[in-house]
Amino acid sequence: MSRIPLILTREHPCSYLENERAQSLFVHPAFKIDASHYGQLIKQGFRRSGDEVYAPHCARCSACIPTRLVVADFKPNKKQRRCLKKNLNTQAILKPADFCQTHFDMYKHYQTVRHKNGLMMHFSPDDYIHFLTSSWCDTRFVEFSINNEIAAIAVIDLLDDAWSAVYTFFEPKFSSYSLGVFAILWEIEQAKLEQKEFLYLGYWIKNCNKMAYKNDYQPIQLLIDNQWTGNTNFSLNE
């Protein structure tokens, strides 16, 4: 891989853990990144937000652990099988990552109900689309519908050997369908059908409830000391 220039941010309050200070490494904005570069960087623990590619690099904390799932080895647990059964009639359509007012209205409602104190609740249409998509990555929206009504949107990046789960939001009135879980289960199955090896799930943080769900998808791999764990019996609860 070509040499990629990185910049280190100043310390700032951590978004996930109280009383912690965070820093991140970012790919320098002058570098013309493409999907091939990103495919290599994600293997090294980087993620993207819009066009920006970053990785946690905190001086006194290593709580953010990159995770990925070997899709061919995944077996749903009892809770996930119930979710699949509940969503037998949920329809999924893969769409281009274009702005849609209906999607944006649902996103705003989701943020208001589920994350009312978050900065993303105040996103404009431009903020929203620039956060979810990028100018250089092959990103798609998965539109989930229940009874002919759009119920959820999952955002995924398509890479050479993997899919990366970027973000999911849903209409709160459909919360009983566990659409966040169903979206990941759908992504696992579709990545498998596309003969991809991995589904990247972002960072797991042990003491952050909203990031702890990755433990439900086994066997999980973690990037620790620059090595992906291959122990299929490894549990994030250990």
C-alpha positions as CSV (number, residue, x, y, z in Angstrom):
1,M,0.0,0.0,0.0
2,S,1.3,3.5,-0.8
3,R,2.4,5.7,2.1
4,I,-0.6,7.6,3.5
5,P,-0.1,10.8,5.4
6,L,-1.9,11.0,8.8
7,I,-2.6,13.8,11.2
8,L,-3.3,13.5,14.9
9,T,-6.1,15.6,16.5
10,R,-5.8,17.5,19.7
11,E,-7.3,15.9,22.8
12,H,-11.1,16.4,23.2
13,P,-13.8,15.0,25.4
14,C,-14.6,11.4,24.5
15,S,-18.0,10.9,22.9
16,Y,-18.4,7.4,24.4
17,L,-16.8,7.3,27.9
18,E,-17.3,9.9,30.6
19,N,-14.3,11.6,32.0
20,E,-12.0,10.3,29.2
21,R,-10.1,12.4,26.7
22,A,-9.9,11.2,23.1
23,Q,-7.6,11.7,20.1
24,S,-7.9,10.4,16.5
25,L,-5.6,9.8,13.6
26,F,-7.1,11.1,10.3
27,V,-5.9,10.6,6.8
28,H,-4.6,14.0,5.7
29,P,-7.4,15.8,3.7
30,A,-4.9,16.6,0.9
31,F,-4.4,12.9,0.2
32,K,-6.6,11.5,-2.6
33,I,-8.0,8.4,-1.0
34,D,-9.9,5.8,-3.0
35,A,-11.8,2.6,-2.2
36,S,-8.7,0.5,-2.6
37,H,-6.8,2.6,0.0
38,Y,-9.8,2.3,2.3
39,G,-10.0,-1.4,1.9
40,Q,-6.5,-1.6,3.3
41,L,-7.0,1.0,6.0
42,I,-10.2,-0.7,7.4
43,K,-8.0,-3.8,7.9
44,Q,-5.8,-1.7,10.1
45,G,-8.7,-0.4,12.3
46,F,-9.7,2.7,10.4
47,R,-13.3,3.8,9.7
48,R,-14.9,6.5,7.7
49,S,-17.3,9.3,8.5
50,G,-18.3,11.0,5.2
51,D,-15.1,11.5,3.2
52,E,-12.9,11.5,6.4
53,V,-11.1,8.3,7.4
54,Y,-10.0,8.0,11.0
55,A,-8.9,5.7,13.8
56,P,-8.9,6.3,17.6
57,H,-5.4,7.0,18.9
58,C,-5.8,8.0,22.5
59,A,-2.8,8.6,24.8
60,R,-4.2,6.9,27.9
61,C,-7.0,4.7,26.6
62,S,-7.4,1.7,24.2
63,A,-11.0,1.0,24.8
64,C,-12.1,1.3,21.1
65,I,-11.5,-2.1,19.5
66,P,-12.2,-2.6,15.8
67,T,-14.4,-5.6,15.1
68,R,-15.3,-7.7,12.1
69,L,-17.3,-10.9,11.5
70,V,-16.3,-13.9,9.3
71,V,-19.6,-14.1,7.5
72,A,-19.2,-17.8,6.5
73,D,-18.8,-18.8,10.1
74,F,-21.8,-16.9,11.6
75,K,-24.7,-18.8,13.2
76,P,-27.6,-16.8,14.6
77,N,-28.4,-17.2,18.3
78,K,-31.8,-17.8,19.7
79,K,-32.6,-14.0,20.0
80,Q,-31.5,-13.5,16.4
81,R,-33.6,-16.3,15.1
82,R,-36.6,-14.7,16.8
83,C,-35.7,-11.5,15.0
84,L,-35.5,-13.2,11.7
85,K,-38.8,-14.9,12.2
86,K,-40.5,-11.6,13.2
87,N,-39.1,-10.0,10.0
88,L,-40.1,-12.8,7.5
89,N,-42.2,-10.4,5.6
90,T,-39.8,-7.4,5.9
91,Q,-38.7,-6.4,2.4
92,A,-35.2,-5.2,1.6
93,I,-34.1,-3.2,-1.5
94,L,-30.5,-2.2,-2.2
95,K,-30.5,1.4,-3.5
96,P,-27.9,4.0,-4.6
97,A,-26.8,6.3,-1.8
98,D,-28.8,9.3,-3.0
99,F,-30.7,11.9,-0.9
100,C,-34.3,11.0,-0.4
101,Q,-36.6,13.3,1.6
102,T,-38.6,10.4,3.0
103,H,-35.4,8.8,4.3
104,F,-34.2,12.2,5.8
105,D,-37.5,12.8,7.5
106,M,-37.3,9.3,9.1
107,Y,-33.7,10.0,10.1
108,K,-34.7,13.3,11.9
109,H,-37.5,11.5,13.7
110,Y,-35.2,8.7,14.7
111,Q,-32.7,11.2,16.1
112,T,-35.4,13.1,18.0
113,V,-36.7,10.0,19.7
114,R,-33.6,7.9,20.2
115,H,-30.7,10.5,20.4
116,K,-32.4,13.8,21.4
117,N,-29.3,15.2,23.0
118,G,-27.0,14.3,20.1
119,L,-25.5,16.7,17.6
120,M,-26.8,14.7,14.6
121,M,-30.4,15.7,15.5
122,H,-29.6,19.1,14.1
123,F,-28.1,17.9,10.8
124,S,-29.3,19.7,7.6
125,P,-29.9,17.6,4.4
126,D,-26.4,18.4,3.3
127,D,-24.9,17.4,6.7
128,Y,-26.9,14.1,6.6
129,I,-25.9,13.0,3.1
130,H,-22.2,14.0,3.6
131,F,-22.1,12.1,6.9
132,L,-23.5,8.8,5.4
133,T,-21.8,8.8,2.0
134,S,-18.5,9.7,0.5
135,S,-17.2,10.9,-2.9
136,W,-14.8,7.9,-3.3
137,C,-16.5,4.9,-1.7
138,D,-19.1,2.5,-3.1
139,T,-21.8,3.1,-0.6
140,R,-25.4,1.8,-0.8
141,F,-28.6,2.4,1.2
142,V,-30.7,-0.7,2.1
143,E,-34.3,0.3,2.3
144,F,-36.3,-2.0,4.6
145,S,-40.1,-1.9,4.3
146,I,-42.9,-3.3,6.5
147,N,-46.5,-3.5,5.1
148,N,-45.4,-1.3,2.2
149,E,-44.1,1.4,4.5
150,I,-40.4,2.3,4.7
151,A,-39.3,1.2,8.1
152,A,-35.5,1.5,8.2
153,I,-32.4,2.4,6.3
154,A,-29.0,0.7,6.6
155,V,-25.9,2.3,5.1
156,I,-23.2,0.0,3.9
157,D,-19.9,0.3,2.1
158,L,-19.0,-2.3,-0.5
159,L,-15.4,-3.3,-0.5
160,D,-13.4,-5.9,-2.5
161,D,-13.5,-8.7,0.1
162,A,-15.9,-7.3,2.6
163,W,-18.9,-5.1,3.5
164,S,-18.8,-2.5,6.1
165,A,-21.8,-1.5,8.2
166,V,-21.8,2.3,8.4
167,Y,-25.1,3.3,10.1
168,T,-28.7,2.2,10.6
169,F,-31.7,4.2,11.5
170,F,-35.4,3.3,11.6
171,E,-38.9,4.6,12.1
172,P,-39.4,4.4,15.9
173,K,-42.9,3.0,15.6
174,F,-41.4,-0.2,14.2
175,S,-39.0,-0.6,17.2
176,S,-40.6,-4.0,18.2
177,Y,-39.2,-5.5,15.0
178,S,-35.6,-5.0,16.2
179,L,-34.6,-3.6,12.8
180,G,-31.1,-2.7,13.9
181,V,-30.5,-6.4,14.6
182,F,-32.3,-7.5,11.4
183,A,-30.2,-5.1,9.3
184,I,-27.0,-6.7,10.5
185,L,-28.4,-10.2,10.0
186,W,-29.5,-9.2,6.5
187,E,-26.0,-7.7,5.8
188,I,-24.3,-10.9,7.0
189,E,-26.4,-13.1,4.7
190,Q,-26.0,-10.8,1.7
191,A,-22.3,-10.5,2.1
192,K,-22.1,-14.3,2.3
193,L,-24.1,-14.6,-1.0
194,E,-21.7,-12.0,-2.6
195,Q,-18.8,-14.3,-1.5
196,K,-17.3,-11.6,0.7
197,E,-15.2,-12.7,3.6
198,F,-16.0,-10.1,6.3
199,L,-18.6,-7.7,7.6
200,Y,-16.9,-4.9,9.5
201,L,-19.0,-3.7,12.5
202,G,-17.0,-0.7,13.7
203,Y,-15.6,-0.3,17.2
204,W,-16.6,-2.3,20.3
205,I,-16.3,-0.4,23.7
206,K,-16.7,-2.6,26.7
207,N,-18.1,0.1,29.0
208,C,-20.4,1.8,26.4
209,N,-23.8,0.3,26.1
210,K,-24.6,1.6,22.7
211,M,-21.4,0.0,21.3
212,A,-21.6,-3.3,23.1
213,Y,-24.1,-5.0,20.8
214,K,-21.2,-6.4,18.6
215,N,-20.8,-9.2,21.2
216,D,-24.1,-10.7,20.0
217,Y,-22.5,-11.6,16.6
218,Q,-20.2,-14.5,16.9
219,P,-17.6,-15.6,16.1
220,I,-16.3,-12.0,16.2
221,Q,-12.7,-11.0,15.4
222,L,-11.0,-8.1,17.2
223,L,-8.0,-6.1,16.2
224,I,-5.7,-6.1,19.2
225,D,-2.0,-5.1,19.0
226,N,-2.4,-4.8,15.2
227,Q,-3.4,-8.4,14.9
228,W,-6.9,-9.7,14.1
229,T,-7.8,-12.4,16.6
230,G,-8.6,-15.8,15.0
231,N,-10.0,-17.4,18.1
232,T,-13.6,-18.2,17.3
233,N,-14.3,-18.9,21.0
234,F,-13.2,-15.4,22.0
235,S,-16.0,-13.4,23.8
236,L,-16.0,-9.7,24.3
237,N,-17.3,-10.3,27.8
238,E,-14.0,-11.8,29.0
